[in-house]
Amino acid sequence: MEEYIVSARKYRPMSFDTVVGQSALTTTLKNAVKSGKLAHAYLFCGPRGVGKTTCARIFAKAINCQNPTAEGEACNECESCQSFNEQRSLNIFELDAASNNSVEHIKTLMEQTRIPPQLGKYKVFIIDEVHMLSTAAFNAFLKTLEEPPAHVIFILATTEKHKILPTILSRCQIYDFERMTVANTVDHLKHVADKEGIQYEEEALAVIAEKADGGMRDALSIFDQAASFCQGNITYQKVIEDLNVLDSEYYFRLVDYSLANKVSEAMVLLNDIINKGFDGGLLIQGLAKHVRNVLMAKDPQTLPLLEVSDQQRQRFQQQASSCPTSFLYKALQLMNQCDINYRQSSNKRLLVELTLIEVTQITQPEEGPASGRQPRRLKSLFKHLIQKAQPQTAAPQVAAAKPERQNPIKPESSRASIVNETAPSVAKPKIKASTLGMSWNNLRQQSAQKKMNILPGVPGVSTNQSEEDAVFSQEDLELQWMSMCNRMPQQLVSIAMRMKNMTPVITTMPKVEVVVGNELIRSEMEKIHGSIVSTLKMYLHNSSIELDIRVDEHREEVKILTRREQFEELTKSNSAVEKLREVFDLELA
């Protein structure tokens, strides 16, 4: 049986022309070989699996080729090329800096640079993962890298260029390798499949390319895995089953449900996805990527940004034609927020469900007229259930009501005058989803309406808040006084704190008197005198209330007693305290 070699090694490029996805870079290297203008140090950087080490080996072989072609490729026939292909070349050295990163390893390498090549022109040192070298090793390598012997060329390869010292970077020619596109990866996988005699579906290869995330080596490894699972016939369904990838059909269906406001169907589909073992966070990420692709498919200029197969690109275009741009923007915003909050959420499934409910209701019309900025809330999902919950006796009541008793609905800001209406009209009860709970907007509106009653100079606050002359008690007065202080706005917080310590007193009904400590407090309260009186009139239901603010000019000096004096005063008023001290033999500390 022939020894099996993985595709990543078996189909590793052996010449510049066979390198995939790096045409600009390979052209530059071939031109350097043709012209003989070679630098003494090169740095190949880029993501994993894009051909850095492969290009370094091809370049090293081409440099030492005795009969290079006119295009700058190695001939593969001379002794130097043969020795390289048979892995016995003495002119090309590879060092893994991840495991040989100490100063001693670099010093050993520097000693080898002194020996000239036995065959060919140059000694080429390929140092892979060079960013793993220690700082001391970099410093030991620095001088040789700056002024190496004429027969030495260094080729450094790394995936993390930012970890390399700037003094090293300034001495190298830097080549940035690009990520593999889905199209390039699919084309190469087709070539490998044809060579191996494996049947395939283009959509299946596109899934493999997307899973590889720009790395050709990863793509070939996944291809081998899929080929083993599919037994020579790579299909889309078998690939997504083998790689545990969520079928893109789910994303198309979720977007269709969202446009049709089908919340129930979206919830059932979500449950089906979760039951198959897919995480809710991955679903949100995949759906966000899908919506992004739909958005890119709406404009012919952004259509090339889709890294999908031709068949998938057509489906995205079809769905984009029915999706409003505003819907796509809002859906992306909601899913991005869900992705941010997913890790911190204690109930992750509920977070995903709420996000999908909001996405499916983006195109649903608002319930009632919108005025100003509306809070983000869930619309009514089951209107027919709410309509059934309405009482059936409302209609006869409306019919029995007289037309002249039906008053027009008044705005919320004038609810003070509504309190005085002794015979309000009987209206048919209505149930709205917005009244089933409290939102922050409702709380802010109520707070603003309460605050408006005590703000000085607020239009619409009349001194005649009520036409009643109800009698109120001292307890009622103190309660409404304290409630008014608690409702005062932030800019009046200082005077509100002082007013809480005051006790208004009924002198002669309905006259009220408040005694303050000094003239400064009195002047501050006079500024809001009208608002205070209006508030007391409204909440005490007496339109004749008068408020007199008086300064206490004859304040008695209260002697501050010590603890012993307080105890003596207590024993005088309560003899049981003294008996308790004698029984337990207590002493005052």
Salt bridges, closest charged atoms under 4 A:
ASP17 OD1 - LYS30 NZ 3.05
GLU79 OE2 - ARG88 NH1 3.33
GLU86 OE1 - ARG88 NE 2.52
GLU94 OE2 - ARG57 NE 2.59
GLU129 OE1 - HIS131 ND1 3.63
GLU146 OE1 - ARG171 NH2 3.17
GLU160 OE2 - HIS131 NE2 3.95
GLU160 OE1 - HIS162 NE2 3.87
GLU160 OE1 - LYS163 NZ 2.76
ASP176 OD1 - LYS161 NZ 3.50
GLU196 OE2 - LYS10 NZ 3.03
GLU202 OE2 - LYS190 NZ 3.73
ASP213 OD1 - ARG179 NH2 2.98
ASP218 OD2 - ARG48 NH2 2.87
GLU249 OE1 - ARG315 NH1 2.72
ASP310 OD1 - ARG313 NH1 3.01
GLU353 OE2 - ARG349 NE 3.08
GLU358 OE2 - ARG376 NE 2.96
GLU366 OE1 - ARG377 NH2 3.69
GLU421 OE2 - LYS410 NZ 2.69
GLU468 OE1 - HIS541 ND1 4.00
GLU513 OE2 - ARG550 NE 3.09
GLU519 OE2 - ARG522 NH1 3.29
GLU524 OE2 - LYS527 NZ 3.67
GLU526 OE2 - ARG522 NH2 3.93
GLU578 OE2 - ARG581 NH2 2.63
